[in-house]
Amino acid sequence: MKKTINVDTTYAGMRIDRFLRKHFESIPQSLIEKSLRSGKIKLNKKKVKSSIKLQINDLIELHNFKINKKIITNKIKFKPSDTIIKENEDFIIENNDNFIVLNKQAGISVQGGTKSKKNLIDIFSNSEIFKDEKPYSVHRLDKETSGVFLIAKNRPTAQLLTTLFRLRKVYKTYIAICHGEITIKDKGSINNNLIRYDGKKKIIENAETQYEILDKNNNSTFIQLKPITGRKHQLRKQLFDLGHSIIGDKKYNSFKIQKNNKNLMLHSYEIKFQINKKKYTFRAIPPEYFRNMLKAKRLNF
């Protein structure tokens, strides 16, 4: 029996072994390696190594591949109400033939999953804006992070934008409000190694972010961040490692969580890229709770 899985834009650039571990519960690396060597798992009808990176429209074939664990490739389907659709349409910054740019609100995921139901892709799949088209996610933004977010309207644009992100030709600027006064120089680069775990495997990745302190006092710091690399939770981890976690961060937190603050003070402020020699720049106004926090902390934007 053969099962096939098509690779969409979300997983472009991911190693095939990581993809399989993500889509099966508790699948051991040894089984993946063995199945790739024996041909029980093929990519585009060919045997490949576990380190090969996936591309959009790749076809993974599972031949007589048996595992007792439950497969979890199917995402939770979300049926948005007309009100939710309209609310998210109101946050569109740009709408052209190839993509939309959205000022994403905090608390909403990009795609549905095992732990997240409400998501942008399902919402815009039901929007009149995508009546004759399909929304494609071309990059990621954490559920609790607000700000500029791109959604492609067709496969060629999705492939192009995904490639630009992978080649680091899309330039993103974030703003954040942190606990305490950051005492390093006002402008520079944060370059360090971040640790994450893929199952039991410890992975160390270099991360680089250019920063500029916009304002600060002995209580808080308002900082601009331009990630060069794209590690998971990169900005949140780096500021935590500095001892100045982002206000509202419940995962990477070096201070007592403020009970009256439920929002992560991290906002994707600007995005720049170029297509066919045409330059695009989009900015997203920070949400009201972010602006109110700046005032409360006596910080200037």
C-alpha positions as CSV (number, residue, x, y, z in Angstrom):
1,M,0.0,0.0,0.0
2,K,1.3,3.4,-1.0
3,K,0.6,6.7,0.7
4,T,1.6,10.1,-0.8
5,I,2.1,13.5,0.9
6,N,2.4,16.7,-1.1
7,V,4.8,19.4,0.3
8,D,3.3,22.8,0.6
9,T,4.9,26.2,1.2
10,T,4.9,25.8,5.0
11,Y,7.5,23.0,4.9
12,A,9.7,24.2,2.0
13,G,13.3,24.2,3.1
14,M,12.7,21.6,5.9
15,R,14.7,18.4,6.1
16,I,12.7,15.3,5.1
17,D,13.5,13.5,8.4
18,R,12.3,16.5,10.4
19,F,9.2,16.7,8.3
20,L,8.4,13.0,8.9
21,R,9.0,13.4,12.7
22,K,6.7,16.4,12.7
23,H,3.9,14.5,10.9
24,F,4.1,11.2,12.8
25,E,3.9,10.9,16.6
26,S,7.1,9.7,18.2
27,I,8.6,8.2,15.0
28,P,12.2,7.2,15.8
29,Q,15.0,8.6,13.6
30,S,16.4,5.2,13.2
31,L,13.2,4.0,11.5
32,I,13.3,7.0,9.1
33,E,16.9,6.4,8.2
34,K,16.2,2.7,7.6
35,S,13.1,3.4,5.5
36,L,14.9,5.9,3.3
37,R,17.8,3.5,2.7
38,S,15.4,0.7,1.8
39,G,13.2,2.8,-0.4
40,K,10.1,2.5,1.7
41,I,10.2,6.3,1.8
42,K,10.9,8.1,-1.5
43,L,11.0,11.7,-2.6
44,N,9.8,12.3,-6.1
45,K,10.1,8.6,-6.8
46,K,13.8,8.5,-5.8
47,K,15.8,7.3,-2.8
48,V,17.2,10.3,-0.8
49,K,19.2,10.9,2.3
50,S,17.6,12.1,5.5
51,S,19.3,15.5,5.2
52,I,17.8,16.5,1.9
53,K,15.6,19.7,2.1
54,L,12.1,19.7,0.7
55,Q,10.8,22.0,-1.9
56,I,7.3,23.2,-2.8
57,N,5.3,20.5,-4.7
58,D,7.7,17.7,-3.7
59,L,5.9,14.3,-3.4
60,I,6.8,12.0,-0.5
61,E,5.8,8.4,-1.1
62,L,5.4,5.9,1.8
63,H,5.6,2.3,0.5
64,N,4.3,-0.3,3.0
65,F,5.5,2.1,5.7
66,K,4.0,0.9,9.0
67,I,4.0,2.6,12.3
68,N,1.7,2.0,15.3
69,K,1.5,5.7,16.1
70,K,-1.3,7.9,14.9
71,I,-0.5,10.0,11.8
72,I,-1.3,13.7,12.3
73,T,-0.9,15.2,8.9
74,N,-4.6,16.4,8.9
75,K,-4.9,19.8,10.5
76,I,-7.9,20.9,12.4
77,K,-10.4,22.6,10.1
78,F,-11.8,25.9,11.2
79,K,-15.0,27.3,9.9
80,P,-14.9,31.0,10.4
81,S,-18.0,33.1,10.8
82,D,-18.7,36.1,8.5
83,T,-17.8,38.4,11.4
84,I,-14.4,36.8,11.9
85,I,-13.7,37.0,8.1
86,K,-14.7,40.7,8.0
87,E,-12.6,41.5,11.1
88,N,-9.5,40.1,9.5
89,E,-10.2,41.6,6.1
90,D,-10.2,45.0,7.8
91,F,-6.6,44.5,8.8
92,I,-5.4,44.2,5.1
93,I,-2.7,46.7,4.3
94,E,-2.2,45.8,0.6
95,N,-4.3,43.7,-1.8
96,N,-3.1,43.1,-5.3
97,D,-3.2,40.3,-7.9
98,N,-0.5,38.2,-6.4
99,F,-0.6,38.7,-2.6
100,I,-2.1,40.4,0.3
101,V,-0.3,42.1,3.2
102,L,-2.0,41.9,6.6
103,N,-1.5,43.6,9.9
104,K,-1.9,40.3,11.8
105,Q,-3.5,40.5,15.2
106,A,-2.0,38.7,18.2
107,G,-3.7,35.5,19.3
108,I,-4.3,34.0,15.9
109,S,-2.2,31.3,14.2
110,V,-1.1,31.3,10.6
111,Q,-2.3,27.7,10.0
112,G,-4.4,25.2,12.0
113,G,-2.8,22.4,13.9
114,T,-3.2,20.0,16.7
115,K,-3.3,22.7,19.3
116,S,-4.6,25.7,17.3
117,K,-8.0,25.9,15.6
118,K,-8.5,29.6,14.6
119,N,-6.1,30.4,11.8
120,L,-5.5,32.9,8.9
121,I,-5.4,30.3,6.1
122,D,-8.8,28.9,6.9
123,I,-10.2,32.4,7.4
124,F,-9.0,33.7,4.1
125,S,-9.9,30.5,2.3
126,N,-13.5,31.5,3.0
127,S,-13.0,35.2,2.1
128,E,-14.4,36.7,-1.1
129,I,-10.9,38.1,-1.7
130,F,-9.7,34.5,-2.4
131,K,-13.0,33.5,-4.1
132,D,-11.2,32.2,-7.2
133,E,-7.8,31.6,-5.6
134,K,-6.1,29.8,-2.8
135,P,-4.2,31.4,0.1
136,Y,-0.6,30.3,0.5
137,S,1.4,31.0,3.6
138,V,5.0,31.9,2.7
139,H,6.5,32.6,6.1
140,R,5.8,32.3,9.8
141,L,4.8,34.6,12.5
142,D,4.2,33.4,16.1
143,K,0.6,33.2,17.2
144,E,1.1,35.8,19.9
145,T,3.1,38.2,17.6
146,S,1.3,40.9,15.8
147,G,2.3,42.8,12.6
148,V,3.1,42.5,8.9
149,F,2.3,39.2,7.3
150,L,2.2,38.1,3.7
151,I,-0.2,35.6,2.1
152,A,0.3,34.7,-1.6
153,K,-2.7,34.3,-3.9
154,N,-1.2,31.8,-6.4
155,R,1.4,29.1,-6.5
156,P,4.0,31.0,-8.6
157,T,4.0,33.9,-6.2
158,A,4.1,31.6,-3.3
159,Q,7.2,29.9,-4.7
160,L,8.9,33.2,-5.5
161,L,8.3,34.7,-2.0
162,T,9.3,31.5,-0.3
163,T,12.6,31.5,-2.3
164,L,13.1,35.2,-1.3
165,F,12.7,34.4,2.3
166,R,15.0,31.4,2.1
167,L,17.7,33.5,0.3
168,R,17.3,36.2,3.0
169,K,16.1,38.7,0.4
170,V,13.1,39.7,2.5
171,Y,14.1,42.3,5.2
172,K,12.0,42.3,8.4
173,T,12.0,44.8,11.2
174,Y,10.4,44.1,14.6
175,I,9.9,46.3,17.6
176,A,9.7,45.1,21.1
177,I,9.3,46.3,24.7
178,C,11.6,44.5,27.2
179,H,11.9,44.3,30.9
180,G,14.7,46.4,32.4
181,E,17.3,48.7,31.0
182,I,19.5,47.1,28.4
183,T,23.0,48.4,29.0
184,I,24.8,47.2,25.9
185,K,25.7,49.8,23.2
186,D,22.7,51.5,21.6
187,K,23.3,49.9,18.2
188,G,24.9,46.7,17.1
189,S,24.5,43.0,16.5
190,I,23.5,40.1,18.7
191,N,25.3,37.0,17.5
192,N,25.1,33.9,19.6
193,N,24.2,30.2,19.5
194,L,20.7,29.1,20.3
195,I,19.8,25.6,21.6
196,R,16.7,23.7,20.6
197,Y,15.6,20.1,20.7
198,D,14.3,17.9,17.9
199,G,12.9,15.1,20.0
200,K,15.8,14.1,22.2
201,K,18.3,15.5,19.7
202,K,20.1,18.7,20.9
203,I,20.6,21.2,18.1
204,I,22.8,24.2,18.3
205,E,22.2,27.0,15.7
206,N,23.9,30.3,15.2
207,A,21.6,33.3,15.3
208,E,22.3,36.9,14.3
209,T,20.1,39.9,14.8
210,Q,20.9,43.6,14.2
211,Y,19.4,45.8,16.8
212,E,18.9,49.5,17.8
213,I,17.7,50.7,21.1
214,L,15.0,53.3,20.4
215,D,14.4,54.5,24.0
216,K,15.0,53.2,27.5
217,N,14.9,54.0,31.2
218,N,15.8,52.1,34.3
219,N,12.5,50.2,34.1
220,S,12.2,49.2,30.4
221,T,13.7,49.2,26.9
222,F,12.1,49.9,23.6
223,I,14.2,48.1,20.9
224,Q,14.2,47.6,17.1
225,L,15.3,44.2,15.8
226,K,16.3,43.1,12.3
227,P,16.8,39.3,12.2
228,I,19.5,38.1,9.7
229,T,19.0,34.4,10.4
230,G,15.5,32.9,10.9
231,R,15.7,30.6,13.9
232,K,12.5,29.6,15.7
233,H,11.7,32.1,18.4
234,Q,15.0,33.8,17.6
235,L,14.3,37.3,18.9
236,R,12.5,36.1,22.1
237,K,15.3,33.7,22.9
238,Q,18.1,36.2,22.3
239,L,16.5,38.9,24.5
240,F,15.9,36.3,27.2
241,D,19.5,35.3,27.0
242,L,20.5,38.9,27.5
243,G,18.4,38.9,30.7
244,H,15.8,41.3,29.3
245,S,12.9,39.2,28.1
246,I,10.1,40.7,26.1
247,I,7.2,41.9,28.3
248,G,4.4,39.4,28.1
249,D,6.5,36.5,27.0
250,K,5.3,33.5,29.0
251,K,7.8,31.0,27.5
252,Y,11.1,32.9,27.6
253,N,10.6,35.0,30.8
254,S,13.3,36.3,33.1
255,F,10.9,38.4,35.2
256,K,7.7,37.8,37.1
257,I,4.8,37.7,34.7
258,Q,2.5,40.7,35.1
259,K,-1.0,39.5,35.9
260,N,-2.6,42.5,34.2
261,N,-0.6,42.0,30.9
262,K,-1.7,39.2,28.6
263,N,0.0,40.4,25.4
264,L,3.4,39.8,24.0
265,M,5.1,43.1,23.3
266,L,6.6,42.0,20.0
267,H,5.4,43.5,16.7
268,S,6.5,42.8,13.1
269,Y,6.7,46.5,12.1
270,E,8.1,46.5,8.6
271,I,8.9,44.2,5.7
272,K,10.9,45.0,2.5
273,F,11.5,43.0,-0.7
274,Q,11.9,43.4,-4.4
275,I,10.2,41.6,-7.3
276,N,11.1,42.2,-10.9
277,K,13.1,45.3,-9.9
278,K,10.0,46.7,-8.1
279,K,10.6,47.5,-4.5
280,Y,7.9,46.9,-1.9
281,T,7.8,48.3,1.7
282,F,5.0,47.7,4.0
283,R,4.5,48.8,7.6
284,A,2.0,47.8,10.2
285,I,0.8,50.1,13.0
286,P,1.4,48.5,16.4
287,P,-1.8,47.5,18.2
288,E,-3.4,49.7,20.9
289,Y,-2.1,47.6,23.8
290,F,1.5,48.0,22.5
291,R,1.1,51.8,22.2
292,N,-0.4,51.9,25.7
293,M,2.5,49.9,27.1
294,L,4.9,52.4,25.6
295,K,3.1,55.2,27.4
296,A,2.9,53.3,30.6
297,K,6.6,52.7,30.5
298,R,7.4,56.3,29.5
299,L,9.0,55.3,26.3
300,N,8.9,57.2,23.0
301,F,8.2,55.8,19.6
